[in-house]
């Protein structure tokens, strides 16, 4: 796993983001195909996001939080709490406490969840050594219907207001669109790509670049259309 982690951290340090293929990520995380499928299947049990100020009901999610301390390996799950973003970072839904259903315990314990947490923390630690982290885990499902697109980032291209963001694809089902855009603060596009395939991922230095995802629609209007992603964020913990 170290070769992938070293190269990831080096690339993020150099240009503020990196992308890795499903094959590279799968090879870096120990776990069976059945465990990976169990992890992906947990996205079928998300609950509707009721905090969309655009009135949309196209997004489902679950939330968990963790702490990660320099003196401890791994991530310690915290008591369930609301998700909060300042309005400057989320002009659509920011400025309020948003309570979402908690991530299921079995999902957190899954080796692929733990492996992705380890991967992202390693990058965060290499960029900012000896840092105490507040970590959030977001499971997102965006649904699209004929004449009713879904919006993975309805707030547009944005900063999350954290230090490091990991975004991993779990499934694209009957989907068109959903391009990830990475820009600088002036809006100059640095990269554009479509996460496609289980465990296709990108990691970003959120203080240096912004990101967003274009709207999605069904490839076949007669069939269900979903986009399932995992978002993990590391933010320097506030001293007590």
C-alpha positions as CSV (number, residue, x, y, z in Angstrom):
1,X,0.0,0.0,0.0
2,X,2.9,2.4,0.6
3,X,3.9,2.9,-3.0
4,X,0.4,4.1,-3.9
5,X,0.3,6.3,-0.8
6,X,3.7,7.9,-1.4
7,X,2.8,8.7,-5.0
8,X,-0.6,10.1,-4.0
9,X,0.8,12.4,-1.3
10,X,3.6,13.6,-3.6
11,X,1.2,14.4,-6.4
12,X,-1.3,16.2,-4.2
13,X,1.6,18.2,-2.7
14,X,2.8,19.2,-6.2
15,X,-0.5,20.1,-7.9
16,X,-3.1,20.0,-5.2
17,X,-5.0,17.0,-6.5
18,X,-4.5,13.4,-7.8
19,X,-6.6,10.7,-9.3
20,X,-6.2,6.9,-9.1
21,X,-7.9,4.2,-11.1
22,X,-10.2,1.5,-9.7
23,X,-7.5,-1.1,-10.3
24,X,-4.8,0.9,-8.3
25,X,-7.2,1.5,-5.4
26,X,-8.4,-2.1,-5.3
27,X,-4.8,-3.4,-5.2
28,X,-4.0,-1.1,-2.3
29,X,-6.8,-2.2,0.0
30,X,-6.9,-5.7,1.4
31,X,-10.4,-7.2,1.3
32,X,-12.5,-9.7,-0.6
33,X,-14.7,-9.0,-3.6
34,X,-17.7,-10.0,-1.4
35,X,-16.7,-7.4,1.2
36,X,-16.4,-4.7,-1.5
37,X,-19.8,-5.6,-2.8
38,X,-21.2,-5.4,0.7
39,X,-19.7,-1.9,1.0
40,X,-21.3,-0.8,-2.2
41,X,-24.6,-2.4,-1.3
42,X,-24.9,-0.2,1.7
43,X,-25.7,2.7,-0.6
44,X,-29.1,1.1,-1.2
45,X,-30.0,2.0,2.4
46,X,-29.4,5.7,2.4
47,X,-32.1,8.2,3.4
48,X,-33.5,11.2,1.6
49,X,-31.6,14.5,2.1
50,X,-34.4,16.8,3.4
51,X,-32.2,20.0,3.6
52,X,-32.1,20.8,-0.1
53,X,-33.1,24.5,-0.5
54,X,-33.7,24.0,-4.2
55,X,-36.6,21.7,-3.1
56,X,-35.0,18.7,-4.7
57,X,-35.5,15.2,-3.5
58,X,-32.9,13.7,-5.7
59,X,-30.2,13.2,-3.1
60,X,-29.9,10.5,-0.4
61,X,-27.1,10.3,2.2
62,X,-25.7,9.1,5.5
63,X,-23.1,10.8,7.7
64,X,-20.5,9.8,10.2
65,X,-17.7,11.6,12.0
66,X,-14.3,10.6,13.4
67,X,-11.3,11.9,15.2
68,X,-7.7,11.0,14.2
69,X,-4.9,12.0,16.5
70,X,-1.2,12.0,15.9
71,X,-0.5,9.6,18.8
72,X,-3.1,7.1,17.6
73,X,-3.4,4.9,14.5
74,X,-6.7,4.8,12.7
75,X,-9.9,6.8,13.2
76,X,-12.1,6.9,16.3
77,X,-15.8,7.3,15.6
78,X,-17.5,10.2,17.3
79,X,-21.0,10.7,18.7
80,X,-23.4,11.4,15.9
81,X,-23.7,15.1,15.1
82,X,-25.0,17.5,12.5
83,X,-23.1,18.5,9.4
84,X,-22.4,22.2,9.2
85,X,-20.9,24.2,6.3
86,X,-20.5,28.0,6.3
87,X,-22.6,29.7,3.7
88,X,-19.3,31.0,2.0
89,X,-18.5,27.3,1.2
90,X,-22.1,26.2,0.4
91,X,-24.2,29.0,-0.9
92,X,-27.2,26.7,-1.4
93,X,-27.4,24.7,1.8
94,X,-24.8,26.3,4.1
95,X,-25.3,28.2,7.4
96,X,-27.5,25.6,9.2
97,X,-27.0,22.4,11.1
98,X,-28.0,19.5,8.8
99,X,-28.9,16.2,10.5
100,X,-28.6,13.1,8.4
101,X,-29.0,9.4,9.2
102,X,-25.8,7.9,10.6
103,X,-23.6,5.6,8.6
104,X,-24.3,2.0,9.6
105,X,-21.8,0.4,11.9
106,X,-21.1,-2.5,9.5
107,X,-20.4,0.0,6.8
108,X,-17.7,1.7,8.9
109,X,-16.2,-1.6,9.9
110,X,-16.0,-2.8,6.3
111,X,-12.3,-3.2,5.2
112,X,-12.9,-1.0,2.2
113,X,-14.2,1.8,4.4
114,X,-11.3,1.4,6.7
115,X,-8.8,1.2,3.8
116,X,-10.1,4.4,2.2
117,X,-10.0,6.2,5.6
118,X,-6.4,5.0,6.0
119,X,-5.5,6.1,2.5
120,X,-6.9,9.6,2.9
121,X,-5.4,10.1,6.4
122,X,-2.0,9.1,5.1
123,X,-2.1,11.9,2.5
124,X,-3.5,14.4,5.1
125,X,-0.7,13.4,7.5
126,X,2.0,13.8,4.9
127,X,0.8,17.2,3.9
128,X,0.3,18.4,7.5
129,X,2.3,16.2,10.0
130,X,1.4,15.9,13.6
131,X,-2.1,17.2,13.1
132,X,-5.2,16.3,15.0
133,X,-8.1,15.7,12.5
134,X,-11.8,16.1,12.5
135,X,-13.0,13.7,9.8
136,X,-16.4,13.3,8.2
137,X,-17.7,10.5,6.1
138,X,-20.5,11.2,3.6
139,X,-22.4,8.5,1.6
140,X,-24.2,10.1,-1.3
141,X,-26.6,8.7,-3.8
142,X,-27.9,11.2,-6.5
143,X,-30.9,10.0,-8.5
144,X,-32.0,11.2,-11.9
145,X,-35.2,10.7,-13.9
146,X,-36.3,11.6,-17.4
147,X,-36.7,15.4,-17.6
148,X,-35.5,15.6,-13.9
149,X,-31.7,15.7,-13.7
150,X,-29.8,15.1,-10.4
151,X,-27.2,17.6,-9.2
152,X,-24.2,16.0,-7.3
153,X,-22.9,19.5,-6.3
154,X,-25.9,21.8,-6.5
155,X,-23.9,24.6,-4.9
156,X,-21.6,24.6,-8.0
157,X,-17.8,24.5,-8.0
158,X,-16.7,25.1,-4.4
159,X,-14.3,24.6,-1.5
160,X,-15.6,22.3,1.2
161,X,-13.9,24.3,4.0
162,X,-11.6,21.5,5.0
163,X,-8.0,20.5,4.4
164,X,-8.2,17.2,2.4
165,X,-11.1,15.7,0.4
166,X,-11.3,12.2,-0.9
167,X,-14.0,11.3,-3.4
168,X,-14.5,7.7,-4.4
169,X,-17.0,6.3,-6.9
170,X,-19.0,3.2,-5.9
171,X,-21.4,2.9,-8.8
172,X,-22.7,4.7,-11.8
173,X,-26.0,3.1,-12.9
174,X,-27.6,4.1,-16.3
175,X,-26.0,7.5,-16.0
176,X,-24.9,10.3,-18.4
177,X,-23.0,13.3,-17.2
178,X,-21.4,13.7,-13.8
179,X,-18.0,15.2,-14.8
180,X,-15.7,16.3,-12.0
181,X,-14.1,19.7,-12.5
182,X,-11.1,20.9,-10.6
183,X,-10.4,24.7,-10.7
184,X,-8.3,27.3,-9.0
185,X,-9.8,30.1,-7.0
186,X,-10.1,32.3,-10.1
187,X,-12.2,29.6,-11.9
188,X,-9.4,28.4,-14.2
189,X,-10.0,24.7,-15.0
190,X,-7.1,22.5,-13.9
191,X,-8.7,19.1,-14.7
192,X,-12.0,17.6,-15.9
193,X,-12.7,13.9,-15.7
194,X,-15.5,11.4,-15.0
195,X,-15.1,9.1,-12.0
196,X,-16.3,5.8,-13.4
197,X,-15.9,2.3,-12.0
198,X,-16.0,1.1,-8.4
199,X,-13.2,2.8,-6.4
200,X,-12.2,5.3,-9.0
201,X,-11.1,8.2,-6.8
202,X,-9.6,11.6,-6.5
203,X,-8.0,13.4,-3.6
204,X,-7.8,17.2,-3.3
205,X,-6.1,19.8,-1.2
206,X,-9.3,21.8,-0.5
207,X,-7.4,24.9,0.5
208,X,-5.7,25.2,-2.9
209,X,-8.3,24.0,-5.4
210,X,-12.1,24.0,-5.8
211,X,-14.2,21.1,-7.2
212,X,-17.7,20.5,-8.6
213,X,-19.6,17.9,-10.5
214,X,-21.9,18.5,-13.5
215,X,-25.5,17.4,-13.4
216,X,-26.5,13.8,-14.3
217,X,-29.4,12.3,-16.2
218,X,-30.5,8.8,-17.3
219,X,-28.7,7.3,-20.2
220,X,-31.9,5.4,-20.9
221,X,-34.9,7.5,-19.7
222,X,-36.9,4.3,-19.1
223,X,-34.6,2.9,-16.4
224,X,-33.5,3.9,-12.9
225,X,-30.4,6.2,-12.8
226,X,-28.1,6.6,-9.8
227,X,-24.7,7.9,-8.9
228,X,-23.2,6.5,-5.6
229,X,-20.1,8.2,-4.1
230,X,-18.2,8.3,-0.9
231,X,-16.8,11.6,0.3
232,X,-14.3,11.7,3.2
233,X,-12.9,15.0,4.5
234,X,-10.1,15.8,7.0
235,X,-10.1,19.2,8.8
236,X,-7.6,20.4,11.3
237,X,-9.3,20.0,14.7
238,X,-9.9,23.2,16.7
239,X,-7.9,23.3,19.9
240,X,-10.0,22.9,23.1
